[in-house]
Every structure is written in C-alpha cells, then in structure tokens.
C-alpha cells in the first residue's frame, strides 16, 4: 500500500509539473514600478514586460504611482523590504528617485531603468529608445515632406515638445534640430507642452496657426499631443493635409490619425524591443554577471549596449510609420504583441 501511495504521489507530482511549468520553473519575482497607467504606452509596457519576463522564467508584479513622486518613493521602500530578484523602474521624477535607487542597490537588488533614463546615479541596466535617433528619423521624414510640398527642403516647422524637464523630448529635439541645421531655409519654432499635457499642445497649435499662418509642418513629440493639435486645427477650419504633421512614440491614436489623413508620419518608440531587452538580460542582472557592450539582436532590431557613467545602457532605434506600413503588426500601436520567443543572453 505504501509503495502504491508513493507511486501515486509521484504520478500526481509529475502531472502537476506538466500542467504548471511556469510556476515550477519560476526564478522568482521582479517588480515593475510604472509611473502611470493613463496612457497606452505605459499599459502596453506592463503587458510586454510581463510576457517577455515569463518567457525567461520570472514572475512580475506591477505597482502604479499615478504620476506621484511621493507614492513611487514609498513603493520603492516597500519593494526593497520584500527583496525581489530585481526592480524595474520607470521614474516619475528622475532626481527624486535617486536615493531609492541607491538604497535598492545597497541592499543587493539590481535596478533596471526602463524607458526613462536616469544618469545621476548608477543603475544595473538601462533599456531605452534611441531618442536622439528618433529625432534623426523624424528629420529625414521632414526633409521628404517639405520637398514634396515646396520643391526643396524649405519652410516653417512648429515643433511641439513634451515637458522640458524630460530627457526623452530634449534628446528628440537635439537629434531633429541637428539634422535640420543642414537646411538654412527651414525655420523651426519650438514650444514645450508642459507636463506633456495634451491641452497645452492644443493651445500652442491654436496660437501658432494664427501668429504663423505659413506653417508647413507640425512635429509633436507624442501622438496624444497630435490628437490635441488636430482638434485645434479643426477649430481653425483646417482639413487633413492643409498642414503637414508628424509625431513620435507610435501610439494607437497616432496610427489612427495616419489612417484618417491628419498625420503624415509617426516615428515609433520601440516598446516591444525595449521590454524584450530587459528580459534578455535579466538572468545576468540577477546573477551579478557582466553585461558586455556591443550589438544585440532584440526581436529583429539592432540594440546597442554601451558602458556609460550610470551603467550598461541599451538603446533600440525607432522606425517611421506612414500610410504605406501603418497596419504592420510589428508596430506596438497596432496592439498585436510579437510572437517572438526570447532567450536569456548567454
């Protein structure tokens, strides 16, 4: 009887292992501290990180700070006490979270900066979009659009930035203006939409088309700003195509504006690749192994790791989306997660 029960328990254990491989193979829990869940990029980042981390054996729990710095600081303290395998942080406030990052690392917990690069202190890994490169891609698109409209690269551009305290928008501006400086007949008017508020972008566009009725192109640094820009243009009696328009980040609303004819180009921020990169390197981070600089294939995109003063930093390039490729499922704005199965970097 004892032998029978032992055999029965063995069969049941094997069956359970087969039915629950993810649990049986779990390498532990990783916490993701997301700044907000009010936009599609952030909600998409939760799903993508969870999916890719599960593929390499980790469970993920998410804490939402609702864009409140003090809440995220408190969450960091709570998570440090739980001693997870790692913390993934998309900071609400880049400077305010510095002490929390240092406390986590002092406790032996690897800290990964996701999407929002922090350069004021050391982290174990950073995965971001190539934001200066996004500016380059946007400049190339602007060159083509202005040439098609005016016969050469000349005209007036209204550039609607995000919050001026955010390196994401400042890097895009840097890359864009660096490339456009080669064209002296192009005038760029730059205005910040404080706190990334769409209503602020709408006001900027409404005022600009009155003060500068000869604007050829509007470049918004996020798709949700383009939505407000379109509303302002409609109020001013404009129709799709009257003023060229671009934006960056690749959100669903941006892709919809391309389909409706309001937006000519959307430069994608590669959400899926940024998340996949975190999962690819998680084993090395947890095991305190070196992350070597160089090029890495990140679900078909060329990611580049460099050693920076703040630690290993991986950048993934974006891509231009227009009416010819807007329905391609590889773009995160189409909300069709990639079928790629990733593996940990050896």
C-alpha positions as a Markdown table, in Angstrom:
| # | Residue | x | y | z |
|---|---|---|---|---|
| 1 | Unk | 0.0 | 0.0 | 0.0 |
| 2 | Unk | 2.8 | 2.4 | 0.9 |
| 3 | Unk | 4.5 | 1.7 | -2.4 |
| 4 | Unk | 1.2 | 2.3 | -4.2 |
| 5 | Unk | 0.7 | 5.6 | -2.5 |
| 6 | Unk | 4.3 | 6.7 | -3.2 |
| 7 | Unk | 3.9 | 5.8 | -6.8 |
| 8 | Unk | 0.5 | 7.7 | -6.9 |
| 9 | Unk | 2.0 | 10.8 | -5.4 |
| 10 | Unk | 4.9 | 10.6 | -7.9 |
| 11 | Unk | 2.5 | 10.5 | -10.8 |
| 12 | Unk | 0.4 | 13.4 | -9.3 |
| 13 | Unk | 3.6 | 15.5 | -8.8 |
| 14 | Unk | 4.7 | 14.8 | -12.4 |
| 15 | Unk | 1.2 | 15.7 | -13.7 |
| 16 | Unk | 1.2 | 19.0 | -11.7 |
| 17 | Unk | 4.7 | 19.8 | -13.0 |
| 18 | Unk | 3.5 | 19.3 | -16.6 |
| 19 | Unk | 0.3 | 21.3 | -16.0 |
| 20 | Unk | 2.1 | 24.3 | -14.3 |
| 21 | Unk | 5.6 | 24.7 | -16.0 |
| 22 | Unk | 5.7 | 28.4 | -15.4 |
| 23 | Unk | 5.3 | 28.0 | -11.7 |
| 24 | Unk | 7.7 | 25.1 | -11.4 |
| 25 | Unk | 10.4 | 26.9 | -13.4 |
| 26 | Unk | 9.9 | 30.3 | -11.8 |
| 27 | Unk | 13.2 | 32.1 | -11.0 |
| 28 | Unk | 11.5 | 34.5 | -8.6 |
| 29 | Unk | 9.6 | 37.8 | -8.7 |
| 30 | Unk | 10.5 | 41.1 | -10.4 |
| 31 | Unk | 8.7 | 44.3 | -9.5 |
| 32 | Unk | 7.9 | 46.9 | -12.1 |
| 33 | Unk | 7.3 | 50.4 | -10.8 |
| 34 | Unk | 5.3 | 52.1 | -13.5 |
| 35 | Unk | 4.8 | 55.9 | -13.3 |
| 36 | Unk | 1.1 | 55.9 | -14.6 |
| 37 | Unk | -1.4 | 53.7 | -16.4 |
| 38 | Unk | -3.2 | 56.7 | -18.1 |
| 39 | Unk | -1.6 | 56.2 | -21.5 |
| 40 | Unk | -1.3 | 53.3 | -23.9 |
| 41 | Unk | 2.5 | 53.2 | -23.8 |
| 42 | Unk | 2.5 | 52.5 | -20.1 |
| 43 | Unk | -0.2 | 49.9 | -20.1 |
| 44 | Unk | 1.5 | 48.3 | -23.1 |
| 45 | Unk | 4.8 | 48.2 | -21.3 |
| 46 | Unk | 3.2 | 46.3 | -18.4 |
| 47 | Unk | 1.9 | 43.6 | -20.7 |
| 48 | Unk | 5.1 | 43.4 | -22.8 |
| 49 | Unk | 7.4 | 43.2 | -19.8 |
| 50 | Unk | 5.2 | 40.6 | -18.1 |
| 51 | Unk | 5.1 | 38.5 | -21.3 |
| 52 | Unk | 8.8 | 38.5 | -22.0 |
| 53 | Unk | 9.9 | 38.0 | -18.4 |
| 54 | Unk | 7.6 | 35.0 | -18.1 |
| 55 | Unk | 9.4 | 33.5 | -21.2 |
| 56 | Unk | 12.7 | 33.6 | -19.3 |
| 57 | Unk | 11.3 | 32.3 | -16.1 |
| 58 | Unk | 10.3 | 35.3 | -13.9 |
| 59 | Unk | 7.0 | 36.4 | -12.4 |
| 60 | Unk | 6.3 | 40.1 | -12.5 |
| 61 | Unk | 4.3 | 42.3 | -10.2 |
| 62 | Unk | 3.4 | 45.9 | -11.0 |
| 63 | Unk | 2.9 | 49.0 | -8.8 |
| 64 | Unk | 1.4 | 52.1 | -10.3 |
| 65 | Unk | 2.4 | 55.5 | -8.9 |
| 66 | Unk | -0.3 | 57.5 | -10.6 |
| 67 | Unk | 2.3 | 60.1 | -11.6 |
| 68 | Unk | 3.0 | 60.9 | -7.9 |
| 69 | Unk | 6.6 | 61.1 | -6.8 |
| 70 | Unk | 6.0 | 60.5 | -3.1 |
| 71 | Unk | 3.9 | 57.4 | -3.9 |
| 72 | Unk | 6.7 | 55.9 | -6.0 |
| 73 | Unk | 9.3 | 56.7 | -3.4 |
| 74 | Unk | 7.1 | 54.8 | -0.8 |
| 75 | Unk | 6.6 | 51.9 | -3.2 |
| 76 | Unk | 10.4 | 51.7 | -3.7 |
| 77 | Unk | 10.9 | 51.4 | 0.1 |
| 78 | Unk | 8.2 | 48.7 | 0.4 |
| 79 | Unk | 9.6 | 46.7 | -2.5 |
| 80 | Unk | 13.2 | 46.9 | -1.2 |
| 81 | Unk | 11.9 | 45.3 | 2.1 |
| 82 | Unk | 10.4 | 42.4 | 0.0 |
| 83 | Unk | 13.9 | 41.6 | -1.5 |
| 84 | Unk | 12.7 | 40.7 | -5.1 |
| 85 | Unk | 15.1 | 39.4 | -7.7 |
| 86 | Unk | 15.1 | 42.8 | -9.4 |
| 87 | Unk | 13.3 | 46.2 | -9.6 |
| 88 | Unk | 12.3 | 47.7 | -13.0 |
| 89 | Unk | 11.8 | 51.4 | -12.6 |
| 90 | Unk | 10.2 | 54.0 | -14.9 |
| 91 | Unk | 10.6 | 57.0 | -12.7 |
| 92 | Unk | 8.0 | 59.7 | -12.2 |
| 93 | Unk | 10.8 | 62.1 | -11.1 |
| 94 | Unk | 14.3 | 61.4 | -12.3 |
| 95 | Unk | 16.1 | 63.2 | -9.5 |
| 96 | Unk | 13.8 | 62.4 | -6.6 |
| 97 | Unk | 14.2 | 58.6 | -7.1 |
| 98 | Unk | 18.0 | 58.7 | -6.9 |
| 99 | Unk | 18.2 | 57.9 | -3.2 |
| 100 | Unk | 15.7 | 55.0 | -3.6 |
| 101 | Unk | 17.8 | 53.5 | -6.5 |
| 102 | Unk | 20.9 | 53.7 | -4.3 |
| 103 | Unk | 19.1 | 52.1 | -1.4 |
| 104 | Unk | 17.9 | 49.2 | -3.5 |
| 105 | Unk | 21.4 | 48.5 | -4.9 |
| 106 | Unk | 22.9 | 48.8 | -1.5 |
| 107 | Unk | 20.5 | 46.0 | -0.4 |
| 108 | Unk | 21.8 | 43.9 | -3.3 |
| 109 | Unk | 18.8 | 44.3 | -5.5 |
| 110 | Unk | 19.5 | 45.0 | -9.2 |
| 111 | Unk | 17.7 | 48.1 | -10.5 |
| 112 | Unk | 16.7 | 48.4 | -14.2 |
| 113 | Unk | 15.8 | 51.8 | -15.7 |
| 114 | Unk | 13.1 | 51.2 | -18.3 |
| 115 | Unk | 12.2 | 53.9 | -20.9 |
| 116 | Unk | 13.2 | 56.8 | -18.6 |
| 117 | Unk | 17.0 | 57.1 | -18.4 |
| 118 | Unk | 18.5 | 58.2 | -15.1 |
| 119 | Unk | 22.1 | 59.5 | -15.4 |
| 120 | Unk | 22.6 | 61.0 | -12.0 |
| 121 | Unk | 23.4 | 57.7 | -10.3 |
| 122 | Unk | 24.4 | 54.1 | -11.1 |
| 123 | Unk | 21.9 | 51.5 | -12.2 |
| 124 | Unk | 22.5 | 47.9 | -13.2 |
| 125 | Unk | 20.9 | 48.2 | -16.6 |
| 126 | Unk | 19.0 | 50.8 | -18.7 |
| 127 | Unk | 16.7 | 50.0 | -21.7 |
| 128 | Unk | 15.6 | 53.0 | -23.6 |
| 129 | Unk | 14.6 | 54.0 | -27.1 |
| 130 | Unk | 17.3 | 55.7 | -29.2 |
| 131 | Unk | 15.7 | 59.1 | -28.6 |
| 132 | Unk | 18.3 | 61.2 | -30.5 |
| 133 | Unk | 18.0 | 58.6 | -33.3 |
| 134 | Unk | 14.2 | 59.1 | -33.2 |
| 135 | Unk | 15.0 | 62.8 | -33.9 |
| 136 | Unk | 17.1 | 61.8 | -36.8 |
| 137 | Unk | 14.4 | 59.6 | -38.3 |
| 138 | Unk | 11.9 | 62.5 | -37.9 |
| 139 | Unk | 14.3 | 64.9 | -39.6 |
| 140 | Unk | 14.6 | 62.5 | -42.6 |
| 141 | Unk | 10.8 | 62.3 | -42.8 |
| 142 | Unk | 10.5 | 66.1 | -42.6 |
| 143 | Unk | 13.0 | 66.6 | -45.4 |
| 144 | Unk | 10.9 | 64.4 | -47.7 |
| 145 | Unk | 7.6 | 66.0 | -46.7 |
| 146 | Unk | 8.9 | 69.6 | -47.2 |
| 147 | Unk | 10.5 | 68.6 | -50.5 |
| 148 | Unk | 7.2 | 67.1 | -51.7 |
| 149 | Unk | 5.3 | 70.2 | -50.7 |
| 150 | Unk | 7.7 | 73.0 | -51.5 |
| 151 | Unk | 10.1 | 71.5 | -54.1 |
| 152 | Unk | 13.0 | 71.5 | -51.7 |
| 153 | Unk | 13.8 | 71.4 | -48.0 |
| 154 | Unk | 12.5 | 74.7 | -47.0 |
| 155 | Unk | 9.6 | 76.1 | -45.0 |
| 156 | Unk | 8.4 | 76.7 | -41.4 |
| 157 | Unk | 8.1 | 73.9 | -38.8 |
| 158 | Unk | 6.3 | 74.1 | -35.4 |
| 159 | Unk | 7.9 | 71.7 | -33.0 |
| 160 | Unk | 5.7 | 70.9 | -30.0 |
| 161 | Unk | 7.9 | 69.4 | -27.3 |
| 162 | Unk | 6.9 | 67.5 | -24.2 |
| 163 | Unk | 7.8 | 68.6 | -20.8 |
| 164 | Unk | 11.2 | 70.4 | -20.9 |
| 165 | Unk | 12.4 | 68.5 | -17.8 |
| 166 | Unk | 12.1 | 65.2 | -19.6 |
| 167 | Unk | 15.3 | 63.9 | -21.4 |
| 168 | Unk | 13.1 | 62.0 | -23.8 |
| 169 | Unk | 11.8 | 65.1 | -25.5 |
| 170 | Unk | 15.1 | 67.0 | -25.2 |
| 171 | Unk | 17.0 | 64.2 | -27.0 |
| 172 | Unk | 14.5 | 64.1 | -29.8 |
| 173 | Unk | 14.7 | 67.8 | -30.2 |
| 174 | Unk | 18.5 | 67.6 | -30.2 |
| 175 | Unk | 18.6 | 64.9 | -32.9 |
| 176 | Unk | 15.9 | 66.6 | -35.0 |
| 177 | Unk | 17.5 | 70.1 | -34.9 |
| 178 | Unk | 21.0 | 68.7 | -35.5 |
| 179 | Unk | 19.9 | 67.1 | -38.8 |
| 180 | Unk | 17.7 | 70.0 | -39.9 |
| 181 | Unk | 20.5 | 72.5 | -39.3 |
| 182 | Unk | 21.8 | 71.5 | -42.7 |
| 183 | Unk | 18.9 | 73.3 | -44.3 |
| 184 | Unk | 19.1 | 77.1 | -43.8 |
| 185 | Unk | 15.8 | 77.7 | -45.5 |
| 186 | Unk | 14.0 | 75.8 | -42.7 |
| 187 | Unk | 12.7 | 77.8 | -39.7 |
| 188 | Unk | 11.9 | 75.8 | -36.6 |
| 189 | Unk | 9.6 | 77.3 | -33.8 |
| 190 | Unk | 9.8 | 75.1 | -30.7 |
| 191 | Unk | 7.3 | 75.3 | -27.8 |
| 192 | Unk | 7.0 | 73.0 | -24.8 |
| 193 | Unk | 3.7 | 71.3 | -23.8 |
| 194 | Unk | 4.3 | 71.5 | -20.0 |
| 195 | Unk | 3.7 | 68.2 | -18.1 |
| 196 | Unk | 3.1 | 66.5 | -21.5 |
| 197 | Unk | -0.5 | 67.9 | -21.2 |
| 198 | Unk | -2.5 | 67.5 | -24.5 |
| 199 | Unk | -4.5 | 70.6 | -23.7 |
| 200 | Unk | -1.2 | 72.6 | -23.6 |
| 201 | Unk | -0.3 | 71.3 | -27.0 |
| 202 | Unk | -3.7 | 72.3 | -28.4 |
| 203 | Unk | -3.2 | 75.8 | -27.1 |
| 204 | Unk | 0.3 | 76.0 | -28.7 |
| 205 | Unk | -1.0 | 74.9 | -32.1 |
| 206 | Unk | -4.1 | 77.2 | -31.9 |
| 207 | Unk | -1.9 | 80.2 | -31.2 |
| 208 | Unk | 0.7 | 79.3 | -33.7 |
| 209 | Unk | -1.5 | 79.0 | -36.7 |
| 210 | Unk | -2.8 | 82.5 | -36.0 |
| 211 | Unk | 0.6 | 84.0 | -35.4 |
| 212 | Unk | 2.3 | 82.0 | -38.2 |
| 213 | Unk | -0.3 | 81.1 | -40.9 |
| 214 | Unk | 2.5 | 79.9 | -43.2 |
| 215 | Unk | 3.4 | 76.9 | -41.0 |
| 216 | Unk | 4.2 | 74.0 | -43.3 |
| 217 | Unk | 4.7 | 71.2 | -40.8 |
| 218 | Unk | 3.9 | 70.5 | -37.2 |
| 219 | Unk | 6.1 | 68.0 | -35.3 |
| 220 | Unk | 4.6 | 66.8 | -32.0 |
| 221 | Unk | 6.8 | 64.8 | -29.7 |
| 222 | Unk | 4.0 | 62.3 | -28.8 |
| 223 | Unk | 0.9 | 61.0 | -30.5 |
| 224 | Unk | -1.5 | 62.2 | -27.8 |
| 225 | Unk | -0.3 | 65.7 | -28.5 |
| 226 | Unk | -1.2 | 65.3 | -32.1 |
| 227 | Unk | -4.8 | 64.5 | -31.1 |
| 228 | Unk | -5.0 | 67.9 | -29.4 |
| 229 | Unk | -3.2 | 69.5 | -32.4 |
| 230 | Unk | -5.8 | 68.1 | -34.8 |
| 231 | Unk | -8.7 | 69.4 | -32.6 |
| 232 | Unk | -7.0 | 72.9 | -32.7 |
| 233 | Unk | -6.6 | 72.7 | -36.5 |
| 234 | Unk | -10.3 | 71.7 | -36.9 |
| 235 | Unk | -11.4 | 74.6 | -34.8 |
| 236 | Unk | -9.3 | 76.8 | -37.1 |
| 237 | Unk | -11.1 | 75.5 | -40.1 |
| 238 | Unk | -8.3 | 73.3 | -41.4 |
| 239 | Unk | -8.7 | 70.0 | -43.1 |
| 240 | Unk | -6.4 | 66.9 | -43.3 |
| 241 | Unk | -3.5 | 67.8 | -45.5 |
| 242 | Unk | -3.7 | 71.5 | -45.1 |
| 243 | Unk | -0.7 | 71.4 | -42.7 |
| 244 | Unk | 1.7 | 68.5 | -42.7 |
| 245 | Unk | 2.1 | 66.8 | -39.4 |
| 246 | Unk | 4.3 | 64.2 | -37.6 |
| 247 | Unk | 4.6 | 62.9 | -34.1 |
| 248 | Unk | 6.7 | 60.3 | -32.2 |
| 249 | Unk | 6.1 | 57.3 | -30.0 |
| 250 | Unk | 3.8 | 55.2 | -32.2 |
| 251 | Unk | 0.7 | 55.0 | -30.0 |
| 252 | Unk | -2.6 | 53.7 | -31.4 |
| 253 | Unk | -4.1 | 57.2 | -31.6 |
| 254 | Unk | -1.2 | 58.2 | -33.9 |
| 255 | Unk | -1.7 | 55.3 | -36.2 |
| 256 | Unk | -5.4 | 56.2 | -36.4 |
| 257 | Unk | -4.6 | 59.8 | -37.3 |
| 258 | Unk | -2.4 | 58.4 | -40.2 |
| 259 | Unk | -5.4 | 56.4 | -41.4 |
| 260 | Unk | -7.6 | 59.5 | -41.2 |
| 261 | Unk | -5.1 | 61.6 | -43.2 |
| 262 | Unk | -4.3 | 64.1 | -40.5 |
| 263 | Unk | -0.8 | 62.6 | -39.6 |
| 264 | Unk | 1.8 | 62.0 | -42.3 |
| 265 | Unk | 4.4 | 60.2 | -40.2 |
| 266 | Unk | 4.6 | 58.7 | -36.8 |
| 267 | Unk | 8.1 | 57.7 | -35.6 |
| 268 | Unk | 7.7 | 54.7 | -33.3 |
| 269 | Unk | 9.2 | 54.3 | -29.9 |
| 270 | Unk | 10.0 | 50.6 | -30.0 |
| 271 | Unk | 8.1 | 49.5 | -26.9 |
| 272 | Unk | 8.2 | 45.7 | -27.5 |
| 273 | Unk | 12.0 | 45.7 | -28.2 |
| 274 | Unk | 12.7 | 47.8 | -25.0 |
| 275 | Unk | 10.8 | 45.3 | -22.9 |
| 276 | Unk | 12.3 | 42.3 | -24.6 |
| 277 | Unk | 15.8 | 43.7 | -23.9 |
| 278 | Unk | 15.1 | 43.8 | -20.2 |
| 279 | Unk | 14.0 | 40.1 | -20.1 |
| 280 | Unk | 17.0 | 39.1 | -22.3 |
| 281 | Unk | 19.5 | 40.4 | -19.7 |
| 282 | Unk | 17.5 | 39.6 | -16.5 |
| 283 | Unk | 19.5 | 36.4 | -15.7 |
| 284 | Unk | 22.8 | 38.3 | -16.0 |
| 285 | Unk | 21.4 | 41.0 | -13.7 |
| 286 | Unk | 20.1 | 38.7 | -11.1 |
| 287 | Unk | 23.3 | 36.6 | -11.1 |
| 288 | Unk | 25.5 | 39.8 | -11.0 |
| 289 | Unk | 27.2 | 38.9 | -14.3 |
| 290 | Unk | 28.9 | 41.4 | -16.6 |
| 291 | Unk | 26.8 | 42.8 | -19.5 |
| 292 | Unk | 29.2 | 43.2 | -22.4 |
| 293 | Unk | 29.0 | 46.2 | -24.7 |
| 294 | Unk | 28.2 | 45.6 | -28.3 |
| 295 | Unk | 25.3 | 44.9 | -30.7 |
| 296 | Unk | 22.5 | 42.6 | -29.8 |
| 297 | Unk | 19.5 | 41.3 | -31.9 |
| 298 | Unk | 16.4 | 42.4 | -30.0 |
| 299 | Unk | 13.4 | 40.8 | -31.7 |
| 300 | Unk | 14.8 | 41.8 | -35.1 |
| 301 | Unk | 16.0 | 45.3 | -34.2 |
| 302 | Unk | 19.7 | 46.2 | -33.6 |
| 303 | Unk | 20.1 | 47.1 | -30.0 |
| 304 | Unk | 23.4 | 48.6 | -28.9 |
| 305 | Unk | 24.8 | 48.3 | -25.4 |
| 306 | Unk | 27.4 | 50.9 | -24.2 |
| 307 | Unk | 29.1 | 51.3 | -20.9 |
| 308 | Unk | 28.1 | 54.7 | -19.5 |
| 309 | Unk | 28.9 | 56.5 | -16.3 |
| 310 | Unk | 25.5 | 55.3 | -15.0 |
| 311 | Unk | 26.0 | 51.7 | -16.0 |
| 312 | Unk | 25.2 | 49.4 | -19.0 |
| 313 | Unk | 22.9 | 51.3 | -21.4 |
| 314 | Unk | 21.0 | 49.7 | -24.2 |
| 315 | Unk | 19.4 | 51.8 | -27.0 |
| 316 | Unk | 16.9 | 50.5 | -29.6 |
| 317 | Unk | 16.1 | 52.5 | -32.7 |
| 318 | Unk | 12.7 | 53.6 | -33.8 |
| 319 | Unk | 11.1 | 53.4 | -37.2 |
| 320 | Unk | 9.0 | 55.7 | -39.4 |
| 321 | Unk | 5.3 | 54.7 | -39.9 |
| 322 | Unk | 3.2 | 56.2 | -42.7 |
| 323 | Unk | 0.2 | 55.2 | -44.7 |
| 324 | Unk | 2.2 | 52.5 | -46.6 |
| 325 | Unk | 3.0 | 50.4 | -43.5 |
| 326 | Unk | 0.6 | 51.6 | -40.8 |
| 327 | Unk | -1.1 | 48.2 | -40.5 |
| 328 | Unk | 2.1 | 46.3 | -39.9 |
| 329 | Unk | 1.6 | 44.3 | -36.7 |
| 330 | Unk | 5.2 | 44.8 | -35.7 |
| 331 | Unk | 4.4 | 48.3 | -34.5 |
| 332 | Unk | 3.1 | 48.3 | -30.9 |
| 333 | Unk | 0.4 | 50.8 | -31.8 |
| 334 | Unk | -1.5 | 48.1 | -33.5 |
| 335 | Unk | -1.7 | 46.3 | -30.2 |
| 336 | Unk | -0.6 | 42.9 | -31.5 |
| 337 | Unk | 2.2 | 41.6 | -29.3 |
| 338 | Unk | 5.0 | 39.9 | -31.2 |
| 339 | Unk | 5.1 | 36.1 | -31.4 |
| 340 | Unk | 8.9 | 36.1 | -30.9 |
| 341 | Unk | 10.1 | 33.9 | -28.1 |
| 342 | Unk | 13.2 | 35.3 | -26.5 |
| 343 | Unk | 16.0 | 33.7 | -24.6 |
| 344 | Unk | 18.4 | 35.0 | -22.0 |
| 345 | Unk | 21.7 | 36.4 | -23.2 |
| 346 | Unk | 24.5 | 33.8 | -22.6 |
